Amino acid sequence: MNAVTLDRAPLGTPLLLTSTHPDGTVARRLASLGLRRGARVSLLQKLTSGGRIVSVSGGRVAIGSTVLAELEAEVAP
């Protein structure tokens, strides 16, 4: 699998985040939650709003669909 945005990535697949959000403020907030380039993540659940529950750094974070569409990942080796 090549790079895919997190709003289209499959649930339960270990992923490696390859890009961060283009807006610096949003990128810093995501980084404080563990969502930074090189982080290992997994999508756990789809939300009715289009967002996802993301597992990162031993925790779970709800991320909206517009933010997910800006984050790219690849299947983790």
PDB file of N, H, CA, C and O in Angstrom:
ATOM      1  N   MET A   1       0.845  -1.190   0.000  1.00  0.00           N
ATOM      2  CA  MET A   1       0.000   0.000   0.000  1.00  0.00           C
ATOM      3  C   MET A   1       0.881   1.241   0.000  1.00  0.00           C
ATOM      4  O   MET A   1       1.820   1.329   0.791  1.00  0.00           O
ATOM      5  N   ASN A   2       0.598   2.192  -0.864  1.00  0.00           N
ATOM      6  H   ASN A   2      -0.165   2.121  -1.506  1.00  0.00           H
ATOM      7  CA  ASN A   2       1.303   3.463  -0.877  1.00  0.00           C
ATOM      8  C   ASN A   2       0.690   4.373   0.169  1.00  0.00           C
ATOM      9  O   ASN A   2      -0.169   3.954   0.945  1.00  0.00           O
ATOM     10  N   ALA A   3       1.135   5.617   0.184  1.00  0.00           N
ATOM     11  H   ALA A   3       1.833   5.957  -0.447  1.00  0.00           H
ATOM     12  CA  ALA A   3       0.601   6.574   1.151  1.00  0.00           C
ATOM     13  C   ALA A   3      -0.906   6.737   0.951  1.00  0.00           C
ATOM     14  O   ALA A   3      -1.401   6.791  -0.175  1.00  0.00           O
ATOM     15  N   VAL A   4      -1.612   6.813   2.064  1.00  0.00           N
ATOM     16  H   VAL A   4      -1.211   6.770   2.979  1.00  0.00           H
ATOM     17  CA  VAL A   4      -3.059   6.996   2.042  1.00  0.00           C
ATOM     18  C   VAL A   4      -3.402   7.981   3.155  1.00  0.00           C
ATOM     19  O   VAL A   4      -2.755   7.991   4.202  1.00  0.00           O
ATOM     20  N   THR A   5      -4.415   8.804   2.929  1.00  0.00           N
ATOM     21  H   THR A   5      -4.941   8.796   2.079  1.00  0.00           H
ATOM     22  CA  THR A   5      -4.834   9.717   3.984  1.00  0.00           C
ATOM     23  C   THR A   5      -5.586   8.927   5.049  1.00  0.00           C
ATOM     24  O   THR A   5      -6.212   7.909   4.752  1.00  0.00           O
ATOM     25  N   LEU A   6      -5.520   9.402   6.286  1.00  0.00           N
ATOM     26  H   LEU A   6      -5.011  10.228   6.527  1.00  0.00           H
ATOM     27  CA  LEU A   6      -6.123   8.659   7.384  1.00  0.00           C
ATOM     28  C   LEU A   6      -7.639   8.556   7.292  1.00  0.00           C
ATOM     29  O   LEU A   6      -8.229   7.664   7.902  1.00  0.00           O
ATOM     30  N   ASP A   7      -8.282   9.445   6.545  1.00  0.00           N
ATOM     31  H   ASP A   7      -7.803  10.170   6.049  1.00  0.00           H
ATOM     32  CA  ASP A   7      -9.732   9.325   6.384  1.00  0.00           C
ATOM     33  C   ASP A   7     -10.106   8.165   5.470  1.00  0.00           C
ATOM     34  O   ASP A   7     -11.270   7.766   5.421  1.00  0.00           O
ATOM     35  N   ARG A   8      -9.119   7.612   4.738  1.00  0.00           N
ATOM     36  H   ARG A   8      -8.174   7.936   4.778  1.00  0.00           H
ATOM     37  CA  ARG A   8      -9.368   6.488   3.822  1.00  0.00           C
ATOM     38  C   ARG A   8      -8.618   5.220   4.217  1.00  0.00           C
ATOM     39  O   ARG A   8      -8.772   4.183   3.571  1.00  0.00           O
ATOM     40  N   ALA A   9      -7.821   5.292   5.258  1.00  0.00           N
ATOM     41  H   ALA A   9      -7.697   6.134   5.783  1.00  0.00           H
ATOM     42  CA  ALA A   9      -7.029   4.134   5.690  1.00  0.00           C
ATOM     43  C   ALA A   9      -7.936   3.080   6.329  1.00  0.00           C
ATOM     44  O   ALA A   9      -8.954   3.421   6.931  1.00  0.00           O
ATOM     45  N   PRO A  10      -7.572   1.807   6.202  1.00  0.00           N
ATOM     46  CA  PRO A  10      -8.387   0.736   6.779  1.00  0.00           C
ATOM     47  C   PRO A  10      -8.269   0.677   8.306  1.00  0.00           C
ATOM     48  O   PRO A  10      -7.227   0.998   8.878  1.00  0.00           O
ATOM     49  N   LEU A  11      -9.341   0.268   8.934  1.00  0.00           N
ATOM     50  H   LEU A  11     -10.187   0.007   8.469  1.00  0.00           H
ATOM     51  CA  LEU A  11      -9.343   0.093  10.386  1.00  0.00           C
ATOM     52  C   LEU A  11      -8.443  -1.076  10.779  1.00  0.00           C
ATOM     53  O   LEU A  11      -8.346  -2.067  10.056  1.00  0.00           O
ATOM     54  N   GLY A  12      -7.789  -0.948  11.926  1.00  0.00           N
ATOM     55  H   GLY A  12      -7.867  -0.143  12.513  1.00  0.00           H
ATOM     56  CA  GLY A  12      -7.026  -2.050  12.504  1.00  0.00           C
ATOM     57  C   GLY A  12      -5.676  -2.326  11.888  1.00  0.00           C
ATOM     58  O   GLY A  12      -4.982  -3.239  12.335  1.00  0.00           O
ATOM     59  N   THR A  13      -5.275  -1.576  10.879  1.00  0.00           N
ATOM     60  H   THR A  13      -5.839  -0.835  10.516  1.00  0.00           H
ATOM     61  CA  THR A  13      -3.983  -1.787  10.227  1.00  0.00           C
ATOM     62  C   THR A  13      -2.930  -0.905  10.893  1.00  0.00           C
ATOM     63  O   THR A  13      -3.158   0.295  11.043  1.00  0.00           O
ATOM     64  N   PRO A  14      -1.790  -1.457  11.294  1.00  0.00           N
ATOM     65  CA  PRO A  14      -0.724  -0.620  11.863  1.00  0.00           C
ATOM     66  C   PRO A  14      -0.175   0.311  10.783  1.00  0.00           C
ATOM     67  O   PRO A  14       0.212  -0.134   9.702  1.00  0.00           O
ATOM     68  N   LEU A  15      -0.148   1.594  11.087  1.00  0.00           N
ATOM     69  H   LEU A  15      -0.462   1.956  11.965  1.00  0.00           H
ATOM     70  CA  LEU A  15       0.274   2.608  10.120  1.00  0.00           C
ATOM     71  C   LEU A  15       1.420   3.442  10.676  1.00  0.00           C
ATOM     72  O   LEU A  15       1.602   3.551  11.889  1.00  0.00           O
ATOM     73  N   LEU A  16       2.183   4.022   9.768  1.00  0.00           N
ATOM     74  H   LEU A  16       2.035   3.933   8.783  1.00  0.00           H
ATOM     75  CA  LEU A  16       3.264   4.927  10.116  1.00  0.00           C
ATOM     76  C   LEU A  16       2.922   6.282   9.506  1.00  0.00           C
ATOM     77  O   LEU A  16       2.805   6.401   8.287  1.00  0.00           O
ATOM     78  N   LEU A  17       2.764   7.294  10.340  1.00  0.00           N
ATOM     79  H   LEU A  17       2.860   7.196  11.331  1.00  0.00           H
ATOM     80  CA  LEU A  17       2.378   8.625   9.864  1.00  0.00           C
ATOM     81  C   LEU A  17       3.532   9.228   9.063  1.00  0.00           C
ATOM     82  O   LEU A  17       4.654   9.323   9.559  1.00  0.00           O
ATOM     83  N   THR A  18       3.250   9.633   7.826  1.00  0.00           N
ATOM     84  H   THR A  18       2.338   9.555   7.424  1.00  0.00           H
ATOM     85  CA  THR A  18       4.300  10.150   6.939  1.00  0.00           C
ATOM     86  C   THR A  18       4.195  11.644   6.691  1.00  0.00           C
ATOM     87  O   THR A  18       5.119  12.236   6.133  1.00  0.00           O
ATOM     88  N   SER A  19       3.097  12.269   7.090  1.00  0.00           N
ATOM     89  H   SER A  19       2.347  11.788   7.544  1.00  0.00           H
ATOM     90  CA  SER A  19       2.974  13.727   6.933  1.00  0.00           C
ATOM     91  C   SER A  19       2.204  14.294   8.113  1.00  0.00           C
ATOM     92  O   SER A  19       1.506  13.581   8.834  1.00  0.00           O
ATOM     93  N   THR A  20       2.352  15.586   8.284  1.00  0.00           N
ATOM     94  H   THR A  20       2.918  16.166   7.699  1.00  0.00           H
ATOM     95  CA  THR A  20       1.638  16.275   9.337  1.00  0.00           C
ATOM     96  C   THR A  20       0.674  17.277   8.709  1.00  0.00           C
ATOM     97  O   THR A  20       0.689  17.467   7.492  1.00  0.00           O
ATOM     98  N   HIS A  21      -0.142  17.902   9.501  1.00  0.00           N
ATOM     99  H   HIS A  21      -0.154  17.747  10.489  1.00  0.00           H
ATOM    100  CA  HIS A  21      -1.133  18.857   9.005  1.00  0.00           C
ATOM    101  C   HIS A  21      -0.424  20.111   8.488  1.00  0.00           C
ATOM    102  O   HIS A  21       0.537  20.572   9.105  1.00  0.00           O
ATOM    103  N   PRO A  22      -0.888  20.672   7.357  1.00  0.00           N
ATOM    104  CA  PRO A  22      -0.223  21.858   6.798  1.00  0.00           C
ATOM    105  C   PRO A  22      -0.365  23.123   7.656  1.00  0.00           C
ATOM    106  O   PRO A  22       0.467  24.025   7.561  1.00  0.00           O
ATOM    107  N   ASP A  23      -1.394  23.198   8.481  1.00  0.00           N
ATOM    108  H   ASP A  23      -2.070  22.465   8.558  1.00  0.00           H
ATOM    109  CA  ASP A  23      -1.578  24.352   9.371  1.00  0.00           C
ATOM    110  C   ASP A  23      -0.713  24.140  10.612  1.00  0.00           C
ATOM    111  O   ASP A  23      -0.878  23.152  11.328  1.00  0.00           O
ATOM    112  N   GLY A  24       0.202  25.065  10.861  1.00  0.00           N
ATOM    113  H   GLY A  24       0.336  25.867  10.279  1.00  0.00           H
ATOM    114  CA  GLY A  24       1.146  24.931  11.969  1.00  0.00           C
ATOM    115  C   GLY A  24       0.493  24.789  13.335  1.00  0.00           C
ATOM    116  O   GLY A  24       0.960  24.014  14.170  1.00  0.00           O
ATOM    117  N   THR A  25      -0.580  25.528  13.568  1.00  0.00           N
ATOM    118  H   THR A  25      -0.959  26.157  12.889  1.00  0.00           H
ATOM    119  CA  THR A  25      -1.272  25.454  14.858  1.00  0.00           C
ATOM    120  C   THR A  25      -1.882  24.071  15.060  1.00  0.00           C
ATOM    121  O   THR A  25      -1.757  23.480  16.133  1.00  0.00           O
ATOM    122  N   VAL A  26      -2.532  23.568  14.039  1.00  0.00           N
ATOM    123  H   VAL A  26      -2.633  24.048  13.168  1.00  0.00           H
ATOM    124  CA  VAL A  26      -3.139  22.235  14.118  1.00  0.00           C
ATOM    125  C   VAL A  26      -2.044  21.181  14.249  1.00  0.00           C
ATOM    126  O   VAL A  26      -2.184  20.238  15.027  1.00  0.00           O
ATOM    127  N   ALA A  27      -0.958  21.333  13.499  1.00  0.00           N
ATOM    128  H   ALA A  27      -0.845  22.099  12.867  1.00  0.00           H
ATOM    129  CA  ALA A  27       0.150  20.370  13.558  1.00  0.00           C
ATOM    130  C   ALA A  27       0.746  20.306  14.957  1.00  0.00           C
ATOM    131  O   ALA A  27       1.062  19.220  15.443  1.00  0.00           O
ATOM    132  N   ARG A  28       0.903  21.452  15.612  1.00  0.00           N
ATOM    133  H   ARG A  28       0.646  22.334  15.218  1.00  0.00           H
ATOM    134  CA  ARG A  28       1.449  21.459  16.986  1.00  0.00           C
ATOM    135  C   ARG A  28       0.489  20.775  17.960  1.00  0.00           C
ATOM    136  O   ARG A  28       0.926  20.037  18.843  1.00  0.00           O
ATOM    137  N   ARG A  29      -0.798  21.013  17.807  1.00  0.00           N
ATOM    138  H   ARG A  29      -1.152  21.613  17.090  1.00  0.00           H
ATOM    139  CA  ARG A  29      -1.789  20.375  18.688  1.00  0.00           C
ATOM    140  C   ARG A  29      -1.778  18.857  18.483  1.00  0.00           C
ATOM    141  O   ARG A  29      -1.821  18.097  19.450  1.00  0.00           O
ATOM    142  N   LEU A  30      -1.721  18.421  17.229  1.00  0.00           N
ATOM    143  H   LEU A  30      -1.686  19.038  16.443  1.00  0.00           H
ATOM    144  CA  LEU A  30      -1.668  16.990  16.937  1.00  0.00           C
ATOM    145  C   LEU A  30      -0.388  16.377  17.496  1.00  0.00           C
ATOM    146  O   LEU A  30      -0.412  15.273  18.041  1.00  0.00           O
ATOM    147  N   ALA A  31       0.735  17.093  17.359  1.00  0.00           N
ATOM    148  H   ALA A  31       0.754  17.990  16.916  1.00  0.00           H
ATOM    149  CA  ALA A  31       2.011  16.594  17.891  1.00  0.00           C
ATOM    150  C   ALA A  31       1.935  16.423  19.401  1.00  0.00           C
ATOM    151  O   ALA A  31       2.501  15.473  19.942  1.00  0.00           O
ATOM    152  N   SER A  32       1.243  17.327  20.091  1.00  0.00           N
ATOM    153  H   SER A  32       0.783  18.099  19.652  1.00  0.00           H
ATOM    154  CA  SER A  32       1.106  17.208  21.546  1.00  0.00           C
ATOM    155  C   SER A  32       0.289  15.974  21.934  1.00  0.00           C
ATOM    156  O   SER A  32       0.388  15.486  23.060  1.00  0.00           O
ATOM    157  N   LEU A  33      -0.517  15.475  20.995  1.00  0.00           N
ATOM    158  H   LEU A  33      -0.597  15.871  20.080  1.00  0.00           H
ATOM    159  CA  LEU A  33      -1.311  14.261  21.218  1.00  0.00           C
ATOM    160  C   LEU A  33      -0.579  13.000  20.743  1.00  0.00           C
ATOM    161  O   LEU A  33      -1.089  11.888  20.873  1.00  0.00           O
ATOM    162  N   GLY A  34       0.630  13.195  20.188  1.00  0.00           N
ATOM    163  H   GLY A  34       1.045  14.099  20.082  1.00  0.00           H
ATOM    164  CA  GLY A  34       1.413  12.061  19.707  1.00  0.00           C
ATOM    165  C   GLY A  34       1.331  11.840  18.212  1.00  0.00           C
ATOM    166  O   GLY A  34       2.002  10.955  17.680  1.00  0.00           O
ATOM    167  N   LEU A  35       0.520  12.630  17.524  1.00  0.00           N
ATOM    168  H   LEU A  35      -0.025  13.348  17.957  1.00  0.00           H
ATOM    169  CA  LEU A  35       0.345  12.478  16.073  1.00  0.00           C
ATOM    170  C   LEU A  35       1.342  13.367  15.341  1.00  0.00           C
ATOM    171  O   LEU A  35       1.030  14.495  14.957  1.00  0.00           O
ATOM    172  N   ARG A  36       2.542  12.838  15.157  1.00  0.00           N
ATOM    173  H   ARG A  36       2.795  11.922  15.469  1.00  0.00           H
ATOM    174  CA  ARG A  36       3.595  13.550  14.440  1.00  0.00           C
ATOM    175  C   ARG A  36       4.224  12.611  13.438  1.00  0.00           C
ATOM    176  O   ARG A  36       4.051  11.396  13.541  1.00  0.00           O
ATOM    177  N   ARG A  37       4.946  13.141  12.474  1.00  0.00           N
ATOM    178  H   ARG A  37       5.086  14.128  12.390  1.00  0.00           H
ATOM    179  CA  ARG A  37       5.596  12.339  11.441  1.00  0.00           C
ATOM    180  C   ARG A  37       6.439  11.247  12.107  1.00  0.00           C
ATOM    181  O   ARG A  37       7.223  11.527  13.014  1.00  0.00           O
ATOM    182  N   GLY A  38       6.272  10.010  11.654  1.00  0.00           N
ATOM    183  H   GLY A  38       5.635   9.783  10.917  1.00  0.00           H
ATOM    184  CA  GLY A  38       7.008   8.873  12.193  1.00  0.00           C
ATOM    185  C   GLY A  38       6.266   8.118  13.288  1.00  0.00           C
ATOM    186  O   GLY A  38       6.715   7.051  13.708  1.00  0.00           O
ATOM    187  N   ALA A  39       5.139   8.648  13.760  1.00  0.00           N
ATOM    188  H   ALA A  39       4.774   9.515  13.420  1.00  0.00           H
ATOM    189  CA  ALA A  39       4.366   7.983  14.816  1.00  0.00           C
ATOM    190  C   ALA A  39       3.652   6.752  14.264  1.00  0.00           C
ATOM    191  O   ALA A  39       3.166   6.756  13.132  1.00  0.00           O
ATOM    192  N   ARG A  40       3.596   5.709  15.070  1.00  0.00           N
ATOM    193  H   ARG A  40       3.990   5.705  15.989  1.00  0.00           H
ATOM    194  CA  ARG A  40       2.839   4.505  14.715  1.00  0.00           C
ATOM    195  C   ARG A  40       1.412   4.689  15.229  1.00  0.00           C
ATOM    196  O   ARG A  40       1.189   4.964  16.408  1.00  0.00           O
ATOM    197  N   VAL A  41       0.461   4.533  14.322  1.00  0.00           N
ATOM    198  H   VAL A  41       0.643   4.310  13.364  1.00  0.00           H
ATOM    199  CA  VAL A  41      -0.949   4.734  14.659  1.00  0.00           C
ATOM    200  C   VAL A  41      -1.774   3.582  14.113  1.00  0.00           C
ATOM    201  O   VAL A  41      -1.334   2.826  13.246  1.00  0.00           O
ATOM    202  N   SER A  42      -2.977   3.471  14.644  1.00  0.00           N
ATOM    203  H   SER A  42      -3.334   4.084  15.348  1.00  0.00           H
ATOM    204  CA  SER A  42      -3.943   2.498  14.138  1.00  0.00           C
ATOM    205  C   SER A  42      -5.328   3.119  14.283  1.00  0.00           C
ATOM    206  O   SER A  42      -5.642   3.727  15.307  1.00  0.00           O
ATOM    207  N   LEU A  43      -6.140   2.963  13.264  1.00  0.00           N
ATOM    208  H   LEU A  43      -5.885   2.469  12.433  1.00  0.00           H
ATOM    209  CA  LEU A  43      -7.515   3.466  13.324  1.00  0.00           C
ATOM    210  C   LEU A  43      -8.383   2.394  13.966  1.00  0.00           C
ATOM    211  O   LEU A  43      -8.433   1.259  13.492  1.00  0.00           O
ATOM    212  N   LEU A  44      -9.062   2.757  15.040  1.00  0.00           N
ATOM    213  H   LEU A  44      -9.021   3.679  15.425  1.00  0.00           H
ATOM    214  CA  LEU A  44      -9.828   1.778  15.810  1.00  0.00           C
ATOM    215  C   LEU A  44     -11.305   1.742  15.469  1.00  0.00           C
ATOM    216  O   LEU A  44     -11.922   0.677  15.469  1.00  0.00           O
ATOM    217  N   GLN A  45     -11.874   2.904  15.178  1.00  0.00           N
ATOM    218  H   GLN A  45     -11.373   3.769  15.178  1.00  0.00           H
ATOM    219  CA  GLN A  45     -13.325   2.968  15.017  1.00  0.00           C
ATOM    220  C   GLN A  45     -13.705   4.148  14.138  1.00  0.00           C
ATOM    221  O   GLN A  45     -13.102   5.218  14.219  1.00  0.00           O
ATOM    222  N   LYS A  46     -14.722   3.938  13.291  1.00  0.00           N
ATOM    223  H   LYS A  46     -15.211   3.069  13.225  1.00  0.00           H
ATOM    224  CA  LYS A  46     -15.293   5.033  12.498  1.00  0.00           C
ATOM    225  C   LYS A  46     -16.404   5.675  13.316  1.00  0.00           C
ATOM    226  O   LYS A  46     -17.184   4.984  13.973  1.00  0.00           O
ATOM    227  N   LEU A  47     -16.470   6.998  13.270  1.00  0.00           N
ATOM    228  H   LEU A  47     -15.837   7.559  12.736  1.00  0.00           H
ATOM    229  CA  LEU A  47     -17.525   7.728  13.951  1.00  0.00           C
ATOM    230  C   LEU A  47     -18.587   8.146  12.935  1.00  0.00           C
ATOM    231  O   LEU A  47     -18.286   8.293  11.750  1.00  0.00           O
ATOM    232  N   THR A  48     -19.806   8.334  13.381  1.00  0.00           N
ATOM    233  H   THR A  48     -20.051   8.215  14.343  1.00  0.00           H
ATOM    234  CA  THR A  48     -20.883   8.691  12.462  1.00  0.00           C
ATOM    235  C   THR A  48     -20.626  10.030  11.778  1.00  0.00           C
ATOM    236  O   THR A  48     -21.142  10.275  10.688  1.00  0.00           O
ATOM    237  N   SER A  49     -19.843  10.891  12.400  1.00  0.00           N
ATOM    238  H   SER A  49     -19.424  10.692  13.286  1.00  0.00           H
ATOM    239  CA  SER A  49     -19.520  12.203  11.830  1.00  0.00           C
ATOM    240  C   SER A  49     -18.498  12.119  10.707  1.00  0.00           C
ATOM    241  O   SER A  49     -18.241  13.112  10.026  1.00  0.00           O
ATOM    242  N   GLY A  50     -17.907  10.933  10.505  1.00  0.00           N
ATOM    243  H   GLY A  50     -18.115  10.126  11.058  1.00  0.00           H
ATOM    244  CA  GLY A  50     -16.856  10.775   9.505  1.00  0.00           C
ATOM    245  C   GLY A  50     -15.472  10.766  10.109  1.00  0.00           C
ATOM    246  O   GLY A  50     -14.498  10.451   9.425  1.00  0.00           O
ATOM    247  N   GLY A  51     -15.368  11.107  11.381  1.00  0.00           N
ATOM    248  H   GLY A  51     -16.159  11.363  11.937  1.00  0.00           H
ATOM    249  CA  GLY A  51     -14.089  11.073  12.082  1.00  0.00           C
ATOM    250  C   GLY A  51     -13.705   9.644  12.441  1.00  0.00           C
ATOM    251  O   GLY A  51     -14.417   8.695  12.114  1.00  0.00           O
ATOM    252  N   ARG A  52     -12.586   9.507  13.108  1.00  0.00           N
ATOM    253  H   ARG A  52     -12.008  10.278  13.374  1.00  0.00           H
ATOM    254  CA  ARG A  52     -12.089   8.193  13.528  1.00  0.00           C
ATOM    255  C   ARG A  52     -11.516   8.276  14.935  1.00  0.00           C
ATOM    256  O   ARG A  52     -11.078   9.337  15.381  1.00  0.00           O
ATOM    257  N   ILE A  53     -11.526   7.146  15.624  1.00  0.00           N
ATOM    258  H   ILE A  53     -11.882   6.284  15.262  1.00  0.00           H
ATOM    259  CA  ILE A  53     -10.783   7.007  16.875  1.00  0.00           C
ATOM    260  C   ILE A  53      -9.422   6.447  16.479  1.00  0.00           C
ATOM    261  O   ILE A  53      -9.331   5.400  15.838  1.00  0.00           O
ATOM    262  N   VAL A  54      -8.367   7.157  16.869  1.00  0.00           N
ATOM    263  H   VAL A  54      -8.441   8.008  17.390  1.00  0.00           H
ATOM    264  CA  VAL A  54      -7.007   6.791  16.491  1.00  0.00           C
ATOM    265  C   VAL A  54      -6.244   6.358  17.736  1.00  0.00           C
ATOM    266  O   VAL A  54      -6.247   7.056  18.751  1.00  0.00           O
ATOM    267  N   SER A  55      -5.591   5.204  17.651  1.00  0.00           N
ATOM    268  H   SER A  55      -5.588   4.638  16.826  1.00  0.00           H
ATOM    269  CA  SER A  55      -4.721   4.733  18.718  1.00  0.00           C
ATOM    270  C   SER A  55      -3.310   5.237  18.416  1.00  0.00           C
ATOM    271  O   SER A  55      -2.767   4.983  17.341  1.00  0.00           O
ATOM    272  N   VAL A  56      -2.724   5.953  19.377  1.00  0.00           N
ATOM    273  H   VAL A  56      -3.165   6.160  20.250  1.00  0.00           H
ATOM    274  CA  VAL A  56      -1.366   6.483  19.222  1.00  0.00           C
ATOM    275  C   VAL A  56      -0.721   6.607  20.594  1.00  0.00           C
ATOM    276  O   VAL A  56      -1.348   7.091  21.536  1.00  0.00           O
ATOM    277  N   SER A  57       0.512   6.178  20.707  1.00  0.00           N
ATOM    278  H   SER A  57       1.021   5.785  19.941  1.00  0.00           H
ATOM    279  CA  SER A  57       1.298   6.300  21.941  1.00  0.00           C
ATOM    280  C   SER A  57       0.563   5.742  23.162  1.00  0.00           C
ATOM    281  O   SER A  57       0.624   6.330  24.242  1.00  0.00           O
ATOM    282  N   GLY A  58      -0.115   4.635  23.001  1.00  0.00           N
ATOM    283  H   GLY A  58      -0.164   4.157  22.123  1.00  0.00           H
ATOM    284  CA  GLY A  58      -0.801   4.002  24.120  1.00  0.00           C
ATOM    285  C   GLY A  58      -2.120   4.640  24.507  1.00  0.00           C
ATOM    286  O   GLY A  58      -2.759   4.202  25.463  1.00  0.00           O
ATOM    287  N   GLY A  59      -2.541   5.670  23.779  1.00  0.00           N
ATOM    288  H   GLY A  59      -2.021   6.025  23.003  1.00  0.00           H
ATOM    289  CA  GLY A  59      -3.796   6.336  24.079  1.00  0.00           C
ATOM    290  C   GLY A  59      -4.719   6.316  22.877  1.00  0.00           C
ATOM    291  O   GLY A  59      -4.377   5.798  21.814  1.00  0.00           O
ATOM    292  N   ARG A  60      -5.896   6.892  23.067  1.00  0.00           N
ATOM    293  H   ARG A  60      -6.174   7.314  23.931  1.00  0.00           H
ATOM    294  CA  ARG A  60      -6.885   6.983  21.989  1.00  0.00           C
ATOM    295  C   ARG A  60      -7.311   8.426  21.843  1.00  0.00           C
ATOM    296  O   ARG A  60      -7.531   9.131  22.828  1.00  0.00           O
ATOM    297  N   VAL A  61      -7.424   8.859  20.582  1.00  0.00           N
ATOM    298  H   VAL A  61      -7.245   8.287  19.782  1.00  0.00           H
ATOM    299  CA  VAL A  61      -7.771  10.240  20.284  1.00  0.00           C
ATOM    300  C   VAL A  61      -8.844  10.236  19.200  1.00  0.00           C
ATOM    301  O   VAL A  61      -8.744   9.491  18.225  1.00  0.00           O
ATOM    302  N   ALA A  62      -9.870  11.068  19.369  1.00  0.00           N
ATOM    303  H   ALA A  62      -9.951  11.673  20.160  1.00  0.00           H
ATOM    304  CA  ALA A  62     -10.888  11.239  18.330  1.00  0.00           C
ATOM    305  C   ALA A  62     -10.438  12.385  17.429  1.00  0.00           C
ATOM    306  O   ALA A  62     -10.141  13.480  17.905  1.00  0.00           O
ATOM    307  N   ILE A  63     -10.389  12.120  16.114  1.00  0.00           N
ATOM    308  H   ILE A  63     -10.630  11.230  15.727  1.00  0.00           H
ATOM    309  CA  ILE A  63      -9.948  13.114  15.141  1.00  0.00           C
ATOM    310  C   ILE A  63     -11.042  13.281  14.085  1.00  0.00           C
ATOM    311  O   ILE A  63     -11.590  12.298  13.586  1.00  0.00           O
ATOM    312  N   GLY A  64     -11.348  14.519  13.756  1.00  0.00           N
ATOM    313  H   GLY A  64     -10.903  15.318  14.161  1.00  0.00           H
ATOM    314  CA  GLY A  64     -12.372  14.817  12.761  1.00  0.00           C
ATOM    315  C   GLY A  64     -11.928  14.502  11.345  1.00  0.00           C
ATOM    316  O   GLY A  64     -10.733  14.423  11.060  1.00  0.00           O
ATOM    317  N   SER A  65     -12.895  14.323  10.465  1.00  0.00           N
ATOM    318  H   SER A  65     -13.866  14.387  10.697  1.00  0.00           H
ATOM    319  CA  SER A  65     -12.615  13.911   9.094  1.00  0.00           C
ATOM    320  C   SER A  65     -11.801  14.934   8.307  1.00  0.00           C
ATOM    321  O   SER A  65     -10.978  14.542   7.480  1.00  0.00           O
ATOM    322  N   THR A  66     -12.003  16.229   8.537  1.00  0.00           N
ATOM    323  H   THR A  66     -12.672  16.547   9.210  1.00  0.00           H
ATOM    324  CA  THR A  66     -11.237  17.225   7.788  1.00  0.00           C
ATOM    325  C   THR A  66      -9.758  17.197   8.162  1.00  0.00           C
ATOM    326  O   THR A  66      -8.902  17.420   7.306  1.00  0.00           O
ATOM    327  N   VAL A  67      -9.452  16.930   9.415  1.00  0.00           N
ATOM    328  H   VAL A  67     -10.148  16.750  10.111  1.00  0.00           H
ATOM    329  CA  VAL A  67      -8.052  16.812   9.842  1.00  0.00           C
ATOM    330  C   VAL A  67      -7.471  15.502   9.312  1.00  0.00           C
ATOM    331  O   VAL A  67      -6.342  15.482   8.820  1.00  0.00           O
ATOM    332  N   LEU A  68      -8.226  14.416   9.406  1.00  0.00           N
ATOM    333  H   LEU A  68      -9.142  14.433   9.805  1.00  0.00           H
ATOM    334  CA  LEU A  68      -7.747  13.120   8.910  1.00  0.00           C
ATOM    335  C   LEU A  68      -7.386  13.183   7.429  1.00  0.00           C
ATOM    336  O   LEU A  68      -6.440  12.528   6.991  1.00  0.00           O
ATOM    337  N   ALA A  69      -8.134  13.968   6.657  1.00  0.00           N
ATOM    338  H   ALA A  69      -8.902  14.501   7.012  1.00  0.00           H
ATOM    339  CA  ALA A  69      -7.899  14.068   5.222  1.00  0.00           C
ATOM    340  C   ALA A  69      -6.555  14.721   4.893  1.00  0.00           C
ATOM    341  O   ALA A  69      -6.066  14.594   3.771  1.00  0.00           O
ATOM    342  N   GLU A  70      -5.961  15.411   5.852  1.00  0.00           N
ATOM    343  H   GLU A  70      -6.359  15.515   6.764  1.00  0.00           H
ATOM    344  CA  GLU A  70      -4.674  16.098   5.662  1.00  0.00           C
ATOM    345  C   GLU A  70      -3.485  15.265   6.133  1.00  0.00           C
ATOM    346  O   GLU A  70      -2.339  15.638   5.882  1.00  0.00           O
ATOM    347  N   LEU A  71      -3.734  14.150   6.807  1.00  0.00           N
ATOM    348  H   LEU A  71      -4.665  13.847   7.011  1.00  0.00           H
ATOM    349  CA  LEU A  71      -2.660  13.336   7.362  1.00  0.00           C
ATOM    350  C   LEU A  71      -2.449  12.086   6.516  1.00  0.00           C
ATOM    351  O   LEU A  71      -3.393  11.336   6.267  1.00  0.00           O
ATOM    352  N   GLU A  72      -1.224  11.862   6.078  1.00  0.00           N
ATOM    353  H   GLU A  72      -0.457  12.471   6.280  1.00  0.00           H
ATOM    354  CA  GLU A  72      -0.914  10.686   5.264  1.00  0.00           C
ATOM    355  C   GLU A  72      -0.134   9.667   6.081  1.00  0.00           C
ATOM    356  O   GLU A  72       0.629  10.015   6.982  1.00  0.00           O
ATOM    357  N   ALA A  73      -0.348   8.391   5.738  1.00  0.00           N
ATOM    358  H   ALA A  73      -0.968   8.108   5.006  1.00  0.00           H
ATOM    359  CA  ALA A  73       0.353   7.304   6.420  1.00  0.00           C
ATOM    360  C   ALA A  73       0.602   6.175   5.434  1.00  0.00           C
ATOM    361  O   ALA A  73      -0.002   6.114   4.363  1.00  0.00           O
ATOM    362  N   GLU A  74       1.508   5.281   5.821  1.00  0.00           N
ATOM    363  H   GLU A  74       1.999   5.331   6.691  1.00  0.00           H
ATOM    364  CA  GLU A  74       1.790   4.068   5.077  1.00  0.00           C
ATOM    365  C   GLU A  74       1.670   2.894   6.039  1.00  0.00           C
ATOM    366  O   GLU A  74       1.764   3.068   7.254  1.00  0.00           O
ATOM    367  N   VAL A  75       1.465   1.715   5.502  1.00  0.00           N
ATOM    368  H   VAL A  75       1.389   1.573   4.515  1.00  0.00           H
ATOM    369  CA  VAL A  75       1.423   0.521   6.350  1.00  0.00           C
ATOM    370  C   VAL A  75       2.772   0.390   7.035  1.00  0.00           C
ATOM    371  O   VAL A  75       3.816   0.462   6.386  1.00  0.00           O
ATOM    372  N   ALA A  76       2.749   0.196   8.351  1.00  0.00           N
ATOM    373  H   ALA A  76       1.901   0.136   8.878  1.00  0.00           H
ATOM    374  CA  ALA A  76       3.980   0.075   9.135  1.00  0.00           C
ATOM    375  C   ALA A  76       4.684  -1.233   8.798  1.00  0.00           C
ATOM    376  O   ALA A  76       4.040  -2.266   8.615  1.00  0.00           O
ATOM    377  N   PRO A  77       6.022  -1.178   8.716  1.00  0.00           N
ATOM    378  CA  PRO A  77       6.784  -2.413   8.419  1.00  0.00           C
ATOM    379  C   PRO A  77       6.759  -3.380   9.587  1.00  0.00           C
ATOM    380  O   PRO A  77       7.345  -4.460   9.507  1.00  0.00           O
TER     381      PRO A  77
END
